[in-house]
Amino acid sequence: MTDIRRPTHRGVTLPLAWTALLLTGVVLQGCGGNPATGAAGSRLRVYSADLVGGAKSCEVPKIAPAGGQTTDAAVKMTNDGGWCGLTVHQAGPKPYDAGLLTARPEHGKVLIHEVGDETRIDYTPDRGFAGNDSFSVKLLPGSAAVRVTVAVAAPGK
């Protein structure tokens, strides 16, 4: 019978290798993200990649878009290279199935994506831009619309 505790060809004992393998699985499981902090029992996740890269100064209102209506939102942010995100959700709460950009911003980019139980509308201003910008998004289902005006300040102001 072979002793499984003898060193392998790399000098690592088998029990140590199994421990390392087990710990690797535990660590990788943590990379999957954390449960969303939304409704109890939510299975949707918020990943760390969804939380990094935000502007240091980002002021957004809490809004609740209603189906078939347009909701206005005024956003204030500093242009330090980061995004500023406006979160919305359907009743439940649950994220919208889709967000359609119906009016593009002139001085930045918009990303509409799911983050946990919410839909987040991220605006990133063009490098060096300071001033006012605006865009509109239609959310589906329900045809709720959000008209966003953004006041972008230069860094340090």
C-alpha positions in Angstrom: 0.0 0.0 0.0 1.3 3.5 -0.9 1.6 6.2 1.7 -0.3 9.2 0.4 1.6 11.6 2.6 4.9 11.1 0.9 6.3 14.1 -1.0 5.4 14.4 -4.7 8.0 15.2 -7.4 7.7 18.9 -6.5 8.1 18.4 -2.8 4.5 19.0 -1.9 2.6 16.4 0.1 -0.7 15.2 -1.2 -2.8 16.4 1.8 -1.3 19.9 1.3 -2.2 19.8 -2.5 -5.8 18.8 -1.7 -6.0 21.7 0.8 -4.7 24.1 -1.7 -7.2 22.9 -4.3 -10.1 23.3 -1.9 -9.0 26.8 -0.9 -8.7 27.8 -4.5 -12.3 26.8 -5.1 -13.5 28.8 -2.1 -11.5 31.9 -3.3 -12.9 31.6 -6.8 -16.4 31.2 -5.6 -16.0 34.6 -3.9 -15.1 36.1 -7.3 -18.7 35.4 -8.5 -20.0 38.5 -6.8 -22.1 39.2 -3.7 -25.9 38.9 -3.5 -27.7 42.1 -4.4 -28.9 44.1 -1.4 -32.4 44.5 -3.0 -35.5 42.5 -2.1 -35.3 39.6 0.3 -34.5 36.3 -1.5 -33.0 38.0 -4.5 -30.9 35.7 -6.7 -29.5 38.6 -8.7 -25.9 39.5 -8.1 -23.8 42.7 -7.9 -20.3 42.1 -9.1 -17.3 44.2 -8.1 -16.8 45.2 -11.7 -20.2 47.0 -11.5 -19.0 49.2 -8.6 -15.5 50.4 -9.7 -14.8 53.4 -11.9 -17.5 55.7 -10.6 -16.9 59.5 -10.5 -15.7 60.8 -7.1 -18.5 63.3 -7.1 -21.9 62.1 -8.4 -25.3 63.4 -7.3 -28.3 61.6 -8.7 -32.0 61.9 -7.6 -34.1 58.9 -6.6 -36.7 58.5 -9.4 -39.5 56.0 -10.0 -40.3 56.0 -13.7 -43.9 55.1 -14.5 -45.0 53.2 -17.6 -46.0 55.4 -20.5 -44.7 58.6 -18.8 -41.5 60.6 -18.9 -39.6 61.3 -15.7 -37.0 64.1 -15.6 -33.7 63.6 -13.7 -31.0 66.2 -13.0 -27.5 64.8 -12.4 -24.5 66.7 -11.1 -21.0 65.2 -11.3 -17.3 66.0 -11.6 -15.4 64.9 -14.7 -12.6 62.9 -13.2 -12.8 60.1 -15.8 -15.5 58.1 -14.0 -19.2 57.4 -14.6 -22.2 58.6 -12.7 -25.1 56.1 -12.5 -28.8 56.7 -12.1 -30.6 53.6 -10.8 -34.2 52.6 -11.7 -36.3 49.4 -11.4 -39.7 48.0 -12.0 -42.1 47.1 -9.3 -40.9 44.0 -7.4 -38.2 45.4 -7.5 -36.6 43.9 -10.6 -34.5 45.3 -13.4 -36.0 46.4 -16.7 -35.6 44.0 -19.6 -34.1 46.7 -21.9 -33.1 50.3 -22.0 -33.1 52.2 -25.4 -31.1 55.4 -25.8 -33.6 57.6 -27.6 -31.6 60.8 -27.5 -27.8 60.7 -27.4 -25.6 63.0 -25.3 -23.4 65.4 -27.2 -20.4 65.3 -24.8 -20.3 61.7 -23.4 -21.4 58.1 -23.5 -24.3 56.2 -21.9 -24.3 52.6 -20.8 -27.6 51.0 -19.7 -27.1 47.7 -17.8 -28.4 45.5 -15.1 -26.8 45.7 -11.6 -28.5 43.4 -9.2 -32.2 44.1 -8.9 -31.9 47.4 -10.7 -31.2 48.9 -14.1 -28.4 51.4 -14.0 -28.0 54.2 -16.5 -24.3 55.3 -16.5 -23.2 58.5 -18.0 -19.4 59.1 -18.7 -18.5 62.6 -20.0 -15.9 63.0 -22.7 -12.4 63.6 -21.4 -11.9 67.3 -20.4 -15.6 68.2 -20.9 -17.2 70.6 -18.4 -20.7 72.0 -19.0 -24.2 70.7 -19.5 -25.3 67.6 -21.4 -28.5 65.7 -21.8 -29.9 62.4 -23.1 -33.1 60.3 -23.0 -33.7 56.6 -22.3 -36.8 54.5 -22.9 -37.2 51.5 -20.5 -39.0 48.3 -21.5 -41.4 46.8 -20.6 -43.9 49.5 -19.8 -42.4 52.3 -22.0 -41.3 54.4 -19.1 -38.9 57.2 -20.3 -36.2 59.1 -18.4 -35.0 62.5 -19.6 -31.6 63.2 -18.0 -29.8 66.5 -17.8 -26.2 66.4 -16.6 -24.2 69.3 -15.1 -20.5 68.3 -15.4 -17.9 70.2 -13.4 -14.2 70.2 -14.1 -12.1 68.4 -11.5 -11.4 70.5 -8.4 -14.5 72.7 -8.8 
